Amino acid sequence: MFKGILYIFSFLALGEILVYLCNLPIAGNIVGMVAIFIALKLKLIKLNDVKPASDQFIKYMVLFFVPYGVGLMTFYDILKIHWLAIVVSTVASTILTLYITGIILQKFGKGE
């Protein structure tokens, strides 16, 4: 499990460094996630090395959202003003995501 945590945090650091050095307009953790995905697909690292650690992170993922929820309350005044736009955009983007996921699954899904 230590090896998996080391891989995950190494790719997180790699993503942060790439964003900093290249001045990319995207979060470093996203770049790191794409990098670890590519490394897994190219079999540069084994899934069995990362899976135990990632399973533990997923198990406790709800705890990672608590600071964001608390931090969101610092913007209460802004949220109070723009709540309708936020709700509409959240619902619309969720529906769009589900629709596109369904199309992709129908086109490239396994089985039938």
C-alpha atoms as a printed R data frame, in Angstrom:
    type eleno elety resid chain resno       x      y       z
1   ATOM     1    CA   MET     A     1   0.000  0.000   0.000
2   ATOM     2    CA   PHE     A     2   2.917  2.353   0.668
3   ATOM     3    CA   LYS     A     3   4.013  1.934  -2.947
4   ATOM     4    CA   GLY     A     4   0.546  2.935  -4.161
5   ATOM     5    CA   ILE     A     5   0.471  6.045  -1.982
6   ATOM     6    CA   LEU     A     6   3.931  6.940  -3.220
7   ATOM     7    CA   TYR     A     7   2.784  6.608  -6.852
8   ATOM     8    CA   ILE     A     8  -0.372  8.656  -6.279
9   ATOM     9    CA   PHE     A     9   1.417 11.500  -4.509
10  ATOM    10    CA   SER     A    10   4.309 11.406  -6.985
11  ATOM    11    CA   PHE     A    11   1.908 11.922  -9.880
12  ATOM    12    CA   LEU     A    12   0.117 14.642  -7.912
13  ATOM    13    CA   ALA     A    13   3.457 16.408  -7.424
14  ATOM    14    CA   LEU     A    14   4.325 15.886 -11.098
15  ATOM    15    CA   GLY     A    15   1.034 17.503 -12.118
16  ATOM    16    CA   GLU     A    16   1.591 20.468  -9.803
17  ATOM    17    CA   ILE     A    17   5.136 20.958 -11.093
18  ATOM    18    CA   LEU     A    18   4.027 20.772 -14.742
19  ATOM    19    CA   VAL     A    19   1.297 23.343 -14.144
20  ATOM    20    CA   TYR     A    20   3.738 25.637 -12.360
21  ATOM    21    CA   LEU     A    21   6.524 25.331 -14.965
22  ATOM    22    CA   CYS     A    22   4.285 25.487 -18.041
23  ATOM    23    CA   ASN     A    23   1.853 28.033 -16.578
24  ATOM    24    CA   LEU     A    24  -1.114 25.836 -17.545
25  ATOM    25    CA   PRO     A    25  -4.649 27.098 -16.887
26  ATOM    26    CA   ILE     A    26  -5.722 23.796 -15.284
27  ATOM    27    CA   ALA     A    27  -5.391 22.391 -11.781
28  ATOM    28    CA   GLY     A    28  -2.251 20.406 -11.043
29  ATOM    29    CA   ASN     A    29  -4.191 17.529  -9.514
30  ATOM    30    CA   ILE     A    30  -6.082 17.089 -12.810
31  ATOM    31    CA   VAL     A    31  -2.808 16.992 -14.770
32  ATOM    32    CA   GLY     A    32  -1.461 14.461 -12.265
33  ATOM    33    CA   MET     A    33  -4.598 12.339 -12.594
34  ATOM    34    CA   VAL     A    34  -4.297 12.316 -16.387
35  ATOM    35    CA   ALA     A    35  -0.598 11.441 -16.076
36  ATOM    36    CA   ILE     A    36  -1.254  8.482 -13.771
37  ATOM    37    CA   PHE     A    37  -4.049  7.334 -16.105
38  ATOM    38    CA   ILE     A    38  -1.647  7.405 -19.055
39  ATOM    39    CA   ALA     A    39   1.011  5.575 -17.034
40  ATOM    40    CA   LEU     A    40  -1.522  2.883 -16.138
41  ATOM    41    CA   LYS     A    41  -2.743  2.525 -19.733
42  ATOM    42    CA   LEU     A    42   0.841  2.284 -21.038
43  ATOM    43    CA   LYS     A    43   1.555 -0.252 -18.282
44  ATOM    44    CA   LEU     A    44   4.393  1.883 -16.897
45  ATOM    45    CA   ILE     A    45   2.957  1.161 -13.476
46  ATOM    46    CA   LYS     A    46   0.821 -1.795 -12.435
47  ATOM    47    CA   LEU     A    47  -2.770 -1.361 -11.339
48  ATOM    48    CA   ASN     A    48  -2.148 -3.820  -8.504
49  ATOM    49    CA   ASP     A    49   0.442 -1.424  -7.073
50  ATOM    50    CA   VAL     A    50  -1.973  1.523  -6.962
51  ATOM    51    CA   LYS     A    51  -5.338 -0.150  -6.297
52  ATOM    52    CA   PRO     A    52  -5.044 -0.804  -2.523
53  ATOM    53    CA   ALA     A    53  -4.156  2.817  -1.791
54  ATOM    54    CA   SER     A    54  -6.750  4.219  -4.191
55  ATOM    55    CA   ASP     A    55  -9.442  1.989  -2.664
56  ATOM    56    CA   GLN     A    56  -8.649  3.444   0.761
57  ATOM    57    CA   PHE     A    57  -8.769  7.001  -0.584
58  ATOM    58    CA   ILE     A    58 -12.144  6.317  -2.201
59  ATOM    59    CA   LYS     A    59 -13.425  4.748   1.019
60  ATOM    60    CA   TYR     A    60 -12.755  7.998   2.909
61  ATOM    61    CA   MET     A    61 -13.414 10.415   0.039
62  ATOM    62    CA   VAL     A    62 -16.348 12.054   1.812
63  ATOM    63    CA   LEU     A    63 -13.896 13.451   4.382
64  ATOM    64    CA   PHE     A    64 -12.000 15.264   1.620
65  ATOM    65    CA   PHE     A    65 -15.106 17.319   0.792
66  ATOM    66    CA   VAL     A    66 -15.657 18.676   4.315
67  ATOM    67    CA   PRO     A    67 -13.065 21.496   4.015
68  ATOM    68    CA   TYR     A    68 -14.541 22.573   0.683
69  ATOM    69    CA   GLY     A    69 -18.029 22.701   2.153
70  ATOM    70    CA   VAL     A    70 -16.821 24.774   5.085
71  ATOM    71    CA   GLY     A    71 -14.839 27.051   2.764
72  ATOM    72    CA   LEU     A    72 -17.917 27.515   0.617
73  ATOM    73    CA   MET     A    73 -19.690 29.168   3.528
74  ATOM    74    CA   THR     A    74 -17.185 32.037   3.400
75  ATOM    75    CA   PHE     A    75 -18.855 32.992   0.110
76  ATOM    76    CA   TYR     A    76 -22.384 32.905   1.551
77  ATOM    77    CA   ASP     A    77 -23.220 36.433   0.384
78  ATOM    78    CA   ILE     A    78 -22.244 35.644  -3.211
79  ATOM    79    CA   LEU     A    79 -24.115 32.329  -3.102
80  ATOM    80    CA   LYS     A    80 -27.221 34.075  -1.767
81  ATOM    81    CA   ILE     A    81 -27.212 36.464  -4.732
82  ATOM    82    CA   HIS     A    82 -26.437 33.923  -7.478
83  ATOM    83    CA   TRP     A    83 -28.106 30.778  -6.124
84  ATOM    84    CA   LEU     A    84 -30.494 30.355  -9.055
85  ATOM    85    CA   ALA     A    85 -27.734 30.502 -11.681
86  ATOM    86    CA   ILE     A    86 -25.669 28.050  -9.649
87  ATOM    87    CA   VAL     A    87 -28.551 25.584  -9.283
88  ATOM    88    CA   VAL     A    88 -29.566 25.811 -12.950
89  ATOM    89    CA   SER     A    89 -26.005 25.370 -14.206
90  ATOM    90    CA   THR     A    90 -25.408 22.446 -11.835
91  ATOM    91    CA   VAL     A    91 -28.579 20.640 -12.915
92  ATOM    92    CA   ALA     A    92 -27.954 21.350 -16.617
93  ATOM    93    CA   SER     A    93 -24.345 20.163 -16.468
94  ATOM    94    CA   THR     A    94 -25.374 17.007 -14.584
95  ATOM    95    CA   ILE     A    95 -28.022 16.171 -17.184
96  ATOM    96    CA   LEU     A    96 -25.565 16.875 -20.011
97  ATOM    97    CA   THR     A    97 -22.941 14.657 -18.386
98  ATOM    98    CA   LEU     A    98 -25.407 11.793 -17.963
99  ATOM    99    CA   TYR     A    99 -26.575 12.176 -21.566
100 ATOM   100    CA   ILE     A   100 -23.047 12.180 -23.015
101 ATOM   101    CA   THR     A   101 -22.030  9.265 -20.791
102 ATOM   102    CA   GLY     A   102 -25.031  7.301 -22.065
103 ATOM   103    CA   ILE     A   103 -24.120  8.012 -25.696
104 ATOM   104    CA   ILE     A   104 -20.500  6.975 -25.128
105 ATOM   105    CA   LEU     A   105 -21.592  3.809 -23.336
106 ATOM   106    CA   GLN     A   106 -23.940  2.886 -26.191
107 ATOM   107    CA   LYS     A   107 -21.252  3.459 -28.816
108 ATOM   108    CA   PHE     A   108 -18.269  1.938 -27.042
109 ATOM   109    CA   GLY     A   109 -19.860 -0.167 -24.288
110 ATOM   110    CA   LYS     A   110 -18.881 -3.764 -23.858
111 ATOM   111    CA   GLY     A   111 -21.277 -6.624 -24.295
112 ATOM   112    CA   GLU     A   112 -24.216 -6.160 -26.576
